[in-house]
Amino acid sequence: MFSGCASHKMYAGPAKQDSYDTEMIKDQELIAISGYYHQGGWLTPGDNGVESIYYALQLAAEHTLKNNKKYFAIYRPLAISDFDGRGFSSPEEFRDICIIKSAPVATALSKQALLAHAYCGTTQVLTSYLEIVEYAEKPTQITSYDAAKTLQMIKDDGYYNDEYSKEYKTPSSLDAGLMGYMSWWGSRRSDPREADDVRGE
């Protein structure tokens, strides 16, 4: 009923064309990331959703390296967009603000059902999303993340996932097991209120 029992589902590939909503990115260079971390019952978001956002960050770093690139920058969500001057200087700063500081007190499921601010606009119910741009060389005009260092941080933190994942063909056809891509895209992806909330401003 809920896409079988594949516990950690993902999509990492071309973003939908509607995502190209500024002139700051070139056609075909935007990558959509969806990371769903399932643990226990189908409504259990693991460790309050923390695994899902670590998993999405892992997928972003791995996809970058797979494409023979070294760095990636976050285009959306707007709350932490490197392209809009809201990026972080390192994956550790991302972790400290968007995972540790922004984690909801209750479970991610109950918090996200209320559309509460959590995880810097990345997470919708049980799944975390990013849209990124990958680079062979470190960009100078925007903040970015070293993909190899990002993976090492995830491993050091004890959240690296090497279990089975299911890859979907397009971000617009994600099944119910990923719960919320279109909802995230239409709300938290570009909600300016999310950006105001990230650093408690």
PyMOL commands that place a pseudoatom at each C-alpha (Angstrom):
pseudoatom trace, name=CA, resn=MET, resi=1, chain=A, elem=C, hetatm=0, pos=[0.000, 0.000, 0.000]
pseudoatom trace, name=CA, resn=PHE, resi=2, chain=A, elem=C, hetatm=0, pos=[2.818, 2.396, 0.830]
pseudoatom trace, name=CA, resn=SER, resi=3, chain=A, elem=C, hetatm=0, pos=[5.271, 1.303, -1.867]
pseudoatom trace, name=CA, resn=GLY, resi=4, chain=A, elem=C, hetatm=0, pos=[6.396, -1.865, -0.206]
pseudoatom trace, name=CA, resn=CYS, resi=5, chain=A, elem=C, hetatm=0, pos=[9.030, -2.043, 2.478]
pseudoatom trace, name=CA, resn=ALA, resi=6, chain=A, elem=C, hetatm=0, pos=[12.061, -0.364, 0.927]
pseudoatom trace, name=CA, resn=SER, resi=7, chain=A, elem=C, hetatm=0, pos=[13.079, 1.542, 4.003]
pseudoatom trace, name=CA, resn=HIS, resi=8, chain=A, elem=C, hetatm=0, pos=[15.283, 4.298, 2.616]
pseudoatom trace, name=CA, resn=LYS, resi=9, chain=A, elem=C, hetatm=0, pos=[14.001, 5.737, -0.668]
pseudoatom trace, name=CA, resn=MET, resi=10, chain=A, elem=C, hetatm=0, pos=[15.593, 8.369, -2.786]
pseudoatom trace, name=CA, resn=TYR, resi=11, chain=A, elem=C, hetatm=0, pos=[15.635, 10.383, -5.951]
pseudoatom trace, name=CA, resn=ALA, resi=12, chain=A, elem=C, hetatm=0, pos=[18.733, 12.171, -7.166]
pseudoatom trace, name=CA, resn=GLY, resi=13, chain=A, elem=C, hetatm=0, pos=[18.588, 13.558, -10.665]
pseudoatom trace, name=CA, resn=PRO, resi=14, chain=A, elem=C, hetatm=0, pos=[17.272, 16.331, -12.938]
pseudoatom trace, name=CA, resn=ALA, resi=15, chain=A, elem=C, hetatm=0, pos=[14.878, 18.781, -11.317]
pseudoatom trace, name=CA, resn=LYS, resi=16, chain=A, elem=C, hetatm=0, pos=[11.486, 19.548, -12.836]
pseudoatom trace, name=CA, resn=GLN, resi=17, chain=A, elem=C, hetatm=0, pos=[11.565, 22.402, -15.316]
pseudoatom trace, name=CA, resn=ASP, resi=18, chain=A, elem=C, hetatm=0, pos=[9.346, 24.543, -13.093]
pseudoatom trace, name=CA, resn=SER, resi=19, chain=A, elem=C, hetatm=0, pos=[12.228, 24.686, -10.618]
pseudoatom trace, name=CA, resn=TYR, resi=20, chain=A, elem=C, hetatm=0, pos=[14.105, 27.047, -12.944]
pseudoatom trace, name=CA, resn=ASP, resi=21, chain=A, elem=C, hetatm=0, pos=[12.438, 30.111, -11.482]
pseudoatom trace, name=CA, resn=THR, resi=22, chain=A, elem=C, hetatm=0, pos=[15.370, 32.539, -11.658]
pseudoatom trace, name=CA, resn=GLU, resi=23, chain=A, elem=C, hetatm=0, pos=[18.031, 33.347, -14.242]
pseudoatom trace, name=CA, resn=MET, resi=24, chain=A, elem=C, hetatm=0, pos=[20.791, 32.317, -11.848]
pseudoatom trace, name=CA, resn=ILE, resi=25, chain=A, elem=C, hetatm=0, pos=[20.946, 28.726, -13.073]
pseudoatom trace, name=CA, resn=LYS, resi=26, chain=A, elem=C, hetatm=0, pos=[21.382, 27.323, -16.556]
pseudoatom trace, name=CA, resn=ASP, resi=27, chain=A, elem=C, hetatm=0, pos=[19.091, 24.798, -18.173]
pseudoatom trace, name=CA, resn=GLN, resi=28, chain=A, elem=C, hetatm=0, pos=[19.716, 21.186, -17.135]
pseudoatom trace, name=CA, resn=GLU, resi=29, chain=A, elem=C, hetatm=0, pos=[22.135, 21.990, -14.296]
pseudoatom trace, name=CA, resn=LEU, resi=30, chain=A, elem=C, hetatm=0, pos=[19.684, 21.841, -11.385]
pseudoatom trace, name=CA, resn=ILE, resi=31, chain=A, elem=C, hetatm=0, pos=[19.559, 18.564, -9.450]
pseudoatom trace, name=CA, resn=ALA, resi=32, chain=A, elem=C, hetatm=0, pos=[16.604, 17.557, -7.275]
pseudoatom trace, name=CA, resn=ILE, resi=33, chain=A, elem=C, hetatm=0, pos=[17.254, 15.436, -4.186]
pseudoatom trace, name=CA, resn=SER, resi=34, chain=A, elem=C, hetatm=0, pos=[14.628, 13.503, -2.214]
pseudoatom trace, name=CA, resn=GLY, resi=35, chain=A, elem=C, hetatm=0, pos=[15.623, 11.403, 0.791]
pseudoatom trace, name=CA, resn=TYR, resi=36, chain=A, elem=C, hetatm=0, pos=[13.072, 9.338, 2.712]
pseudoatom trace, name=CA, resn=TYR, resi=37, chain=A, elem=C, hetatm=0, pos=[14.348, 7.519, 5.793]
pseudoatom trace, name=CA, resn=HIS, resi=38, chain=A, elem=C, hetatm=0, pos=[11.914, 4.914, 7.077]
pseudoatom trace, name=CA, resn=GLN, resi=39, chain=A, elem=C, hetatm=0, pos=[12.448, 3.236, 10.441]
pseudoatom trace, name=CA, resn=GLY, resi=40, chain=A, elem=C, hetatm=0, pos=[10.006, 0.977, 12.256]
pseudoatom trace, name=CA, resn=GLY, resi=41, chain=A, elem=C, hetatm=0, pos=[6.343, 1.453, 11.368]
pseudoatom trace, name=CA, resn=TRP, resi=42, chain=A, elem=C, hetatm=0, pos=[5.552, 3.362, 8.179]
pseudoatom trace, name=CA, resn=LEU, resi=43, chain=A, elem=C, hetatm=0, pos=[4.619, 6.470, 10.171]
pseudoatom trace, name=CA, resn=THR, resi=44, chain=A, elem=C, hetatm=0, pos=[7.847, 6.481, 12.167]
pseudoatom trace, name=CA, resn=PRO, resi=45, chain=A, elem=C, hetatm=0, pos=[10.264, 9.163, 10.931]
pseudoatom trace, name=CA, resn=GLY, resi=46, chain=A, elem=C, hetatm=0, pos=[13.319, 7.575, 12.511]
pseudoatom trace, name=CA, resn=ASP, resi=47, chain=A, elem=C, hetatm=0, pos=[15.036, 9.882, 14.970]
pseudoatom trace, name=CA, resn=ASN, resi=48, chain=A, elem=C, hetatm=0, pos=[12.488, 12.720, 14.695]
pseudoatom trace, name=CA, resn=GLY, resi=49, chain=A, elem=C, hetatm=0, pos=[13.316, 13.117, 11.015]
pseudoatom trace, name=CA, resn=VAL, resi=50, chain=A, elem=C, hetatm=0, pos=[17.023, 13.699, 11.589]
pseudoatom trace, name=CA, resn=GLU, resi=51, chain=A, elem=C, hetatm=0, pos=[17.963, 10.683, 9.471]
pseudoatom trace, name=CA, resn=SER, resi=52, chain=A, elem=C, hetatm=0, pos=[15.981, 12.008, 6.506]
pseudoatom trace, name=CA, resn=ILE, resi=53, chain=A, elem=C, hetatm=0, pos=[17.825, 15.308, 6.335]
pseudoatom trace, name=CA, resn=TYR, resi=54, chain=A, elem=C, hetatm=0, pos=[21.211, 13.620, 6.818]
pseudoatom trace, name=CA, resn=TYR, resi=55, chain=A, elem=C, hetatm=0, pos=[20.201, 11.178, 4.083]
pseudoatom trace, name=CA, resn=ALA, resi=56, chain=A, elem=C, hetatm=0, pos=[19.272, 13.973, 1.647]
pseudoatom trace, name=CA, resn=LEU, resi=57, chain=A, elem=C, hetatm=0, pos=[22.586, 15.693, 2.360]
pseudoatom trace, name=CA, resn=GLN, resi=58, chain=A, elem=C, hetatm=0, pos=[24.381, 12.386, 1.754]
pseudoatom trace, name=CA, resn=LEU, resi=59, chain=A, elem=C, hetatm=0, pos=[22.573, 11.911, -1.562]
pseudoatom trace, name=CA, resn=ALA, resi=60, chain=A, elem=C, hetatm=0, pos=[23.557, 15.427, -2.646]
pseudoatom trace, name=CA, resn=ALA, resi=61, chain=A, elem=C, hetatm=0, pos=[27.214, 14.785, -1.875]
pseudoatom trace, name=CA, resn=GLU, resi=62, chain=A, elem=C, hetatm=0, pos=[27.251, 11.344, -3.501]
pseudoatom trace, name=CA, resn=HIS, resi=63, chain=A, elem=C, hetatm=0, pos=[25.503, 12.533, -6.660]
pseudoatom trace, name=CA, resn=THR, resi=64, chain=A, elem=C, hetatm=0, pos=[28.030, 15.364, -6.948]
pseudoatom trace, name=CA, resn=LEU, resi=65, chain=A, elem=C, hetatm=0, pos=[30.969, 12.962, -6.739]
pseudoatom trace, name=CA, resn=LYS, resi=66, chain=A, elem=C, hetatm=0, pos=[29.290, 10.492, -9.098]
pseudoatom trace, name=CA, resn=ASN, resi=67, chain=A, elem=C, hetatm=0, pos=[29.135, 13.283, -11.677]
pseudoatom trace, name=CA, resn=ASN, resi=68, chain=A, elem=C, hetatm=0, pos=[32.867, 13.909, -11.276]
pseudoatom trace, name=CA, resn=LYS, resi=69, chain=A, elem=C, hetatm=0, pos=[32.202, 17.209, -9.493]
pseudoatom trace, name=CA, resn=LYS, resi=70, chain=A, elem=C, hetatm=0, pos=[33.646, 18.248, -6.124]
pseudoatom trace, name=CA, resn=TYR, resi=71, chain=A, elem=C, hetatm=0, pos=[31.296, 20.902, -4.735]
pseudoatom trace, name=CA, resn=PHE, resi=72, chain=A, elem=C, hetatm=0, pos=[27.595, 21.550, -4.553]
pseudoatom trace, name=CA, resn=ALA, resi=73, chain=A, elem=C, hetatm=0, pos=[25.555, 24.625, -3.682]
pseudoatom trace, name=CA, resn=ILE, resi=74, chain=A, elem=C, hetatm=0, pos=[21.983, 24.701, -2.412]
pseudoatom trace, name=CA, resn=TYR, resi=75, chain=A, elem=C, hetatm=0, pos=[19.528, 26.456, -4.719]
pseudoatom trace, name=CA, resn=ARG, resi=76, chain=A, elem=C, hetatm=0, pos=[16.371, 25.622, -2.762]
pseudoatom trace, name=CA, resn=PRO, resi=77, chain=A, elem=C, hetatm=0, pos=[14.839, 25.713, -0.209]
pseudoatom trace, name=CA, resn=LEU, resi=78, chain=A, elem=C, hetatm=0, pos=[14.913, 29.474, -0.188]
pseudoatom trace, name=CA, resn=ALA, resi=79, chain=A, elem=C, hetatm=0, pos=[15.550, 29.482, 3.561]
pseudoatom trace, name=CA, resn=ILE, resi=80, chain=A, elem=C, hetatm=0, pos=[19.124, 28.274, 3.001]
pseudoatom trace, name=CA, resn=SER, resi=81, chain=A, elem=C, hetatm=0, pos=[19.732, 29.120, -0.657]
pseudoatom trace, name=CA, resn=ASP, resi=82, chain=A, elem=C, hetatm=0, pos=[23.377, 29.762, -1.467]
pseudoatom trace, name=CA, resn=PHE, resi=83, chain=A, elem=C, hetatm=0, pos=[22.073, 31.689, -4.481]
pseudoatom trace, name=CA, resn=ASP, resi=84, chain=A, elem=C, hetatm=0, pos=[20.090, 34.056, -2.306]
pseudoatom trace, name=CA, resn=GLY, resi=85, chain=A, elem=C, hetatm=0, pos=[22.814, 34.805, 0.227]
pseudoatom trace, name=CA, resn=ARG, resi=86, chain=A, elem=C, hetatm=0, pos=[21.498, 32.492, 2.926]
pseudoatom trace, name=CA, resn=GLY, resi=87, chain=A, elem=C, hetatm=0, pos=[23.973, 29.641, 2.583]
pseudoatom trace, name=CA, resn=PHE, resi=88, chain=A, elem=C, hetatm=0, pos=[26.342, 28.289, 5.211]
pseudoatom trace, name=CA, resn=SER, resi=89, chain=A, elem=C, hetatm=0, pos=[30.125, 28.227, 5.192]
pseudoatom trace, name=CA, resn=SER, resi=90, chain=A, elem=C, hetatm=0, pos=[30.453, 24.475, 5.802]
pseudoatom trace, name=CA, resn=PRO, resi=91, chain=A, elem=C, hetatm=0, pos=[28.463, 21.259, 6.143]
pseudoatom trace, name=CA, resn=GLU, resi=92, chain=A, elem=C, hetatm=0, pos=[29.067, 21.501, 9.888]
pseudoatom trace, name=CA, resn=GLU, resi=93, chain=A, elem=C, hetatm=0, pos=[27.318, 24.877, 10.020]
pseudoatom trace, name=CA, resn=PHE, resi=94, chain=A, elem=C, hetatm=0, pos=[24.458, 23.403, 7.974]
pseudoatom trace, name=CA, resn=ARG, resi=95, chain=A, elem=C, hetatm=0, pos=[24.212, 20.554, 10.481]
pseudoatom trace, name=CA, resn=ASP, resi=96, chain=A, elem=C, hetatm=0, pos=[24.355, 22.797, 13.537]
pseudoatom trace, name=CA, resn=ILE, resi=97, chain=A, elem=C, hetatm=0, pos=[21.628, 25.164, 12.321]
pseudoatom trace, name=CA, resn=CYS, resi=98, chain=A, elem=C, hetatm=0, pos=[19.384, 22.998, 10.136]
pseudoatom trace, name=CA, resn=ILE, resi=99, chain=A, elem=C, hetatm=0, pos=[19.554, 19.701, 11.996]
pseudoatom trace, name=CA, resn=ILE, resi=100, chain=A, elem=C, hetatm=0, pos=[20.533, 20.263, 15.615]
pseudoatom trace, name=CA, resn=LYS, resi=101, chain=A, elem=C, hetatm=0, pos=[19.059, 23.724, 16.225]
pseudoatom trace, name=CA, resn=SER, resi=102, chain=A, elem=C, hetatm=0, pos=[16.008, 23.320, 13.980]
pseudoatom trace, name=CA, resn=ALA, resi=103, chain=A, elem=C, hetatm=0, pos=[14.933, 19.818, 15.005]
pseudoatom trace, name=CA, resn=PRO, resi=104, chain=A, elem=C, hetatm=0, pos=[11.353, 19.783, 16.329]
pseudoatom trace, name=CA, resn=VAL, resi=105, chain=A, elem=C, hetatm=0, pos=[10.800, 18.786, 19.942]
pseudoatom trace, name=CA, resn=ALA, resi=106, chain=A, elem=C, hetatm=0, pos=[8.013, 16.391, 18.972]
pseudoatom trace, name=CA, resn=THR, resi=107, chain=A, elem=C, hetatm=0, pos=[8.283, 13.871, 16.148]
pseudoatom trace, name=CA, resn=ALA, resi=108, chain=A, elem=C, hetatm=0, pos=[8.819, 15.189, 12.641]
pseudoatom trace, name=CA, resn=LEU, resi=109, chain=A, elem=C, hetatm=0, pos=[5.511, 13.628, 11.602]
pseudoatom trace, name=CA, resn=SER, resi=110, chain=A, elem=C, hetatm=0, pos=[3.384, 15.564, 14.073]
pseudoatom trace, name=CA, resn=LYS, resi=111, chain=A, elem=C, hetatm=0, pos=[5.350, 18.775, 13.588]
pseudoatom trace, name=CA, resn=GLN, resi=112, chain=A, elem=C, hetatm=0, pos=[5.282, 18.683, 9.812]
pseudoatom trace, name=CA, resn=ALA, resi=113, chain=A, elem=C, hetatm=0, pos=[1.592, 17.837, 9.811]
pseudoatom trace, name=CA, resn=LEU, resi=114, chain=A, elem=C, hetatm=0, pos=[1.151, 21.256, 11.402]
pseudoatom trace, name=CA, resn=LEU, resi=115, chain=A, elem=C, hetatm=0, pos=[3.572, 22.833, 8.855]
pseudoatom trace, name=CA, resn=ALA, resi=116, chain=A, elem=C, hetatm=0, pos=[5.760, 24.024, 11.719]
pseudoatom trace, name=CA, resn=HIS, resi=117, chain=A, elem=C, hetatm=0, pos=[9.229, 25.409, 10.967]
pseudoatom trace, name=CA, resn=ALA, resi=118, chain=A, elem=C, hetatm=0, pos=[11.852, 22.683, 11.179]
pseudoatom trace, name=CA, resn=TYR, resi=119, chain=A, elem=C, hetatm=0, pos=[15.010, 21.645, 9.356]
pseudoatom trace, name=CA, resn=CYS, resi=120, chain=A, elem=C, hetatm=0, pos=[15.370, 24.958, 7.470]
pseudoatom trace, name=CA, resn=GLY, resi=121, chain=A, elem=C, hetatm=0, pos=[12.555, 24.251, 5.034]
pseudoatom trace, name=CA, resn=THR, resi=122, chain=A, elem=C, hetatm=0, pos=[14.056, 20.982, 3.783]
pseudoatom trace, name=CA, resn=THR, resi=123, chain=A, elem=C, hetatm=0, pos=[11.574, 18.512, 5.222]
pseudoatom trace, name=CA, resn=GLN, resi=124, chain=A, elem=C, hetatm=0, pos=[7.951, 17.704, 4.446]
pseudoatom trace, name=CA, resn=VAL, resi=125, chain=A, elem=C, hetatm=0, pos=[6.551, 15.049, 6.802]
pseudoatom trace, name=CA, resn=LEU, resi=126, chain=A, elem=C, hetatm=0, pos=[9.016, 12.117, 6.516]
pseudoatom trace, name=CA, resn=THR, resi=127, chain=A, elem=C, hetatm=0, pos=[11.082, 13.195, 3.524]
pseudoatom trace, name=CA, resn=SER, resi=128, chain=A, elem=C, hetatm=0, pos=[13.791, 15.829, 3.080]
pseudoatom trace, name=CA, resn=TYR, resi=129, chain=A, elem=C, hetatm=0, pos=[14.366, 17.677, -0.192]
pseudoatom trace, name=CA, resn=LEU, resi=130, chain=A, elem=C, hetatm=0, pos=[17.088, 19.821, -1.710]
pseudoatom trace, name=CA, resn=GLU, resi=131, chain=A, elem=C, hetatm=0, pos=[17.717, 21.363, -5.114]
pseudoatom trace, name=CA, resn=ILE, resi=132, chain=A, elem=C, hetatm=0, pos=[21.421, 21.732, -5.786]
pseudoatom trace, name=CA, resn=VAL, resi=133, chain=A, elem=C, hetatm=0, pos=[23.914, 22.805, -8.436]
pseudoatom trace, name=CA, resn=GLU, resi=134, chain=A, elem=C, hetatm=0, pos=[27.166, 20.858, -8.760]
pseudoatom trace, name=CA, resn=TYR, resi=135, chain=A, elem=C, hetatm=0, pos=[30.611, 22.271, -9.589]
pseudoatom trace, name=CA, resn=ALA, resi=136, chain=A, elem=C, hetatm=0, pos=[33.988, 20.862, -10.614]
pseudoatom trace, name=CA, resn=GLU, resi=137, chain=A, elem=C, hetatm=0, pos=[35.733, 23.852, -9.018]
pseudoatom trace, name=CA, resn=LYS, resi=138, chain=A, elem=C, hetatm=0, pos=[34.753, 25.760, -5.910]
pseudoatom trace, name=CA, resn=PRO, resi=139, chain=A, elem=C, hetatm=0, pos=[32.519, 28.699, -6.924]
pseudoatom trace, name=CA, resn=THR, resi=140, chain=A, elem=C, hetatm=0, pos=[33.668, 32.113, -5.754]
pseudoatom trace, name=CA, resn=GLN, resi=141, chain=A, elem=C, hetatm=0, pos=[30.426, 34.108, -5.725]
pseudoatom trace, name=CA, resn=ILE, resi=142, chain=A, elem=C, hetatm=0, pos=[28.321, 31.773, -3.556]
pseudoatom trace, name=CA, resn=THR, resi=143, chain=A, elem=C, hetatm=0, pos=[28.833, 29.483, -0.612]
pseudoatom trace, name=CA, resn=SER, resi=144, chain=A, elem=C, hetatm=0, pos=[29.144, 25.791, -1.379]
pseudoatom trace, name=CA, resn=TYR, resi=145, chain=A, elem=C, hetatm=0, pos=[29.876, 22.436, 0.201]
pseudoatom trace, name=CA, resn=ASP, resi=146, chain=A, elem=C, hetatm=0, pos=[32.845, 20.169, -0.387]
pseudoatom trace, name=CA, resn=ALA, resi=147, chain=A, elem=C, hetatm=0, pos=[31.117, 16.871, -1.235]
pseudoatom trace, name=CA, resn=ALA, resi=148, chain=A, elem=C, hetatm=0, pos=[33.879, 14.630, 0.158]
pseudoatom trace, name=CA, resn=LYS, resi=149, chain=A, elem=C, hetatm=0, pos=[34.037, 16.567, 3.431]
pseudoatom trace, name=CA, resn=THR, resi=150, chain=A, elem=C, hetatm=0, pos=[30.245, 16.483, 3.681]
pseudoatom trace, name=CA, resn=LEU, resi=151, chain=A, elem=C, hetatm=0, pos=[30.249, 12.692, 3.418]
pseudoatom trace, name=CA, resn=GLN, resi=152, chain=A, elem=C, hetatm=0, pos=[32.998, 12.454, 6.028]
pseudoatom trace, name=CA, resn=MET, resi=153, chain=A, elem=C, hetatm=0, pos=[30.995, 14.603, 8.449]
pseudoatom trace, name=CA, resn=ILE, resi=154, chain=A, elem=C, hetatm=0, pos=[27.945, 12.381, 7.978]
pseudoatom trace, name=CA, resn=LYS, resi=155, chain=A, elem=C, hetatm=0, pos=[30.052, 9.289, 8.654]
pseudoatom trace, name=CA, resn=ASP, resi=156, chain=A, elem=C, hetatm=0, pos=[31.693, 10.889, 11.701]
pseudoatom trace, name=CA, resn=ASP, resi=157, chain=A, elem=C, hetatm=0, pos=[28.254, 11.817, 13.046]
pseudoatom trace, name=CA, resn=GLY, resi=158, chain=A, elem=C, hetatm=0, pos=[27.114, 8.199, 12.654]
pseudoatom trace, name=CA, resn=TYR, resi=159, chain=A, elem=C, hetatm=0, pos=[24.352, 8.873, 10.099]
pseudoatom trace, name=CA, resn=TYR, resi=160, chain=A, elem=C, hetatm=0, pos=[25.831, 7.467, 6.900]
pseudoatom trace, name=CA, resn=ASN, resi=161, chain=A, elem=C, hetatm=0, pos=[23.336, 5.130, 5.204]
pseudoatom trace, name=CA, resn=ASP, resi=162, chain=A, elem=C, hetatm=0, pos=[24.512, 2.303, 2.967]
pseudoatom trace, name=CA, resn=GLU, resi=163, chain=A, elem=C, hetatm=0, pos=[21.313, 0.261, 2.966]
pseudoatom trace, name=CA, resn=TYR, resi=164, chain=A, elem=C, hetatm=0, pos=[19.084, -0.448, -0.007]
pseudoatom trace, name=CA, resn=SER, resi=165, chain=A, elem=C, hetatm=0, pos=[17.437, 2.535, -1.657]
pseudoatom trace, name=CA, resn=LYS, resi=166, chain=A, elem=C, hetatm=0, pos=[14.917, 2.776, -4.472]
pseudoatom trace, name=CA, resn=GLU, resi=167, chain=A, elem=C, hetatm=0, pos=[15.571, 5.326, -7.188]
pseudoatom trace, name=CA, resn=TYR, resi=168, chain=A, elem=C, hetatm=0, pos=[12.659, 7.029, -8.906]
pseudoatom trace, name=CA, resn=LYS, resi=169, chain=A, elem=C, hetatm=0, pos=[12.595, 8.136, -12.536]
pseudoatom trace, name=CA, resn=THR, resi=170, chain=A, elem=C, hetatm=0, pos=[11.411, 11.736, -12.124]
pseudoatom trace, name=CA, resn=PRO, resi=171, chain=A, elem=C, hetatm=0, pos=[10.791, 14.010, -9.141]
pseudoatom trace, name=CA, resn=SER, resi=172, chain=A, elem=C, hetatm=0, pos=[7.230, 14.690, -10.305]
pseudoatom trace, name=CA, resn=SER, resi=173, chain=A, elem=C, hetatm=0, pos=[6.213, 11.026, -10.137]
pseudoatom trace, name=CA, resn=LEU, resi=174, chain=A, elem=C, hetatm=0, pos=[7.422, 10.127, -6.661]
pseudoatom trace, name=CA, resn=ASP, resi=175, chain=A, elem=C, hetatm=0, pos=[5.047, 7.634, -5.099]
pseudoatom trace, name=CA, resn=ALA, resi=176, chain=A, elem=C, hetatm=0, pos=[3.214, 7.878, -1.782]
pseudoatom trace, name=CA, resn=GLY, resi=177, chain=A, elem=C, hetatm=0, pos=[6.143, 6.391, 0.107]
pseudoatom trace, name=CA, resn=LEU, resi=178, chain=A, elem=C, hetatm=0, pos=[8.049, 9.649, -0.339]
pseudoatom trace, name=CA, resn=MET, resi=179, chain=A, elem=C, hetatm=0, pos=[5.061, 11.598, 0.984]
pseudoatom trace, name=CA, resn=GLY, resi=180, chain=A, elem=C, hetatm=0, pos=[5.134, 15.188, -0.068]
pseudoatom trace, name=CA, resn=TYR, resi=181, chain=A, elem=C, hetatm=0, pos=[7.451, 16.267, -2.903]
pseudoatom trace, name=CA, resn=MET, resi=182, chain=A, elem=C, hetatm=0, pos=[4.771, 18.335, -4.611]
pseudoatom trace, name=CA, resn=SER, resi=183, chain=A, elem=C, hetatm=0, pos=[3.563, 19.699, -1.298]
pseudoatom trace, name=CA, resn=TRP, resi=184, chain=A, elem=C, hetatm=0, pos=[7.118, 20.717, -0.389]
pseudoatom trace, name=CA, resn=TRP, resi=185, chain=A, elem=C, hetatm=0, pos=[7.705, 22.206, -3.837]
pseudoatom trace, name=CA, resn=GLY, resi=186, chain=A, elem=C, hetatm=0, pos=[4.564, 24.322, -3.572]
pseudoatom trace, name=CA, resn=SER, resi=187, chain=A, elem=C, hetatm=0, pos=[5.206, 25.587, -0.061]
pseudoatom trace, name=CA, resn=ARG, resi=188, chain=A, elem=C, hetatm=0, pos=[8.418, 25.181, 1.908]
pseudoatom trace, name=CA, resn=ARG, resi=189, chain=A, elem=C, hetatm=0, pos=[10.683, 25.234, -1.140]
pseudoatom trace, name=CA, resn=SER, resi=190, chain=A, elem=C, hetatm=0, pos=[10.276, 28.976, -1.683]
pseudoatom trace, name=CA, resn=ASP, resi=191, chain=A, elem=C, hetatm=0, pos=[8.461, 30.270, 1.384]
pseudoatom trace, name=CA, resn=PRO, resi=192, chain=A, elem=C, hetatm=0, pos=[10.160, 33.506, 2.540]
pseudoatom trace, name=CA, resn=ARG, resi=193, chain=A, elem=C, hetatm=0, pos=[8.840, 32.919, 6.060]
pseudoatom trace, name=CA, resn=GLU, resi=194, chain=A, elem=C, hetatm=0, pos=[11.075, 29.868, 6.260]
pseudoatom trace, name=CA, resn=ALA, resi=195, chain=A, elem=C, hetatm=0, pos=[14.098, 32.018, 5.481]
pseudoatom trace, name=CA, resn=ASP, resi=196, chain=A, elem=C, hetatm=0, pos=[13.201, 34.502, 8.211]
pseudoatom trace, name=CA, resn=ASP, resi=197, chain=A, elem=C, hetatm=0, pos=[12.938, 31.692, 10.743]
pseudoatom trace, name=CA, resn=VAL, resi=198, chain=A, elem=C, hetatm=0, pos=[16.233, 29.861, 10.105]
pseudoatom trace, name=CA, resn=ARG, resi=199, chain=A, elem=C, hetatm=0, pos=[18.482, 32.042, 12.214]
pseudoatom trace, name=CA, resn=GLY, resi=200, chain=A, elem=C, hetatm=0, pos=[15.765, 33.230, 14.555]
pseudoatom trace, name=CA, resn=GLU, resi=201, chain=A, elem=C, hetatm=0, pos=[15.452, 36.557, 12.771]
for i in range(1, 201): cmd.bond("trace and resi %d" % i, "trace and resi %d" % (i + 1))
show_as sticks, trace
zoom trace
